């Protein structure tokens, strides 16, 4: 294998590693973002269970 071929294969290996790390980083960032932006479900109340005293 010539030195040019070695350089090409080494460059392809490094590119593959960079793509792999980019995918893992993106997945982590998306997961963290979803976890931070997720809100607990709101309690829905129609007001019928609350009694308010009326002063009249």
N, C-alpha and C positions, 0 to 999 in steps of 0.2 A: 504494500500500500504506500502510495507516495505521500509526501508531507501535505500536499494540497487536499488529498482525500481524507487524511487524518483531521485536518482543520475543519473540513466540511462536516464530518461525522461528529466531531466535538461540538461544533456550533449547533448541530441538530439536537444533540443531547441536551445542551444548555437551553435551547429554545423549548424543548419538551418539558424540562424541569421548570422553566419560567411559566409556561402555560399551566402546568399542574398547580404550582403555588398560587397563580392568579385565580384559578377556579376555586381552590380551597379558601382563599382569602375572601372571595366574593360570597361564597356560601356562608362563611362565618359572619360577615357584615350583614347579610340579609337576615340571618337568624337573630343576630343581636338587635337589629332594627325592629324586627317583628316583635321581639320580646319587650322592647322598650315602648313600642307604640300600642301594644295590646292593652286595652282597658278592661277592667272587670265589667261584667254585664250590669247594666243599670237595673235597679229594682223598679218595676212598674207598679204604680199605685193609682187607683182610680179615686181615692179619697173617701171611699165609703167606709173604710175601717177606722178612720180617724173621727173622733167625736169632738166637736168644738162647742164649748158652753156658750150659750147665747144669753145675753143680759138684757132681757125685756120682759 
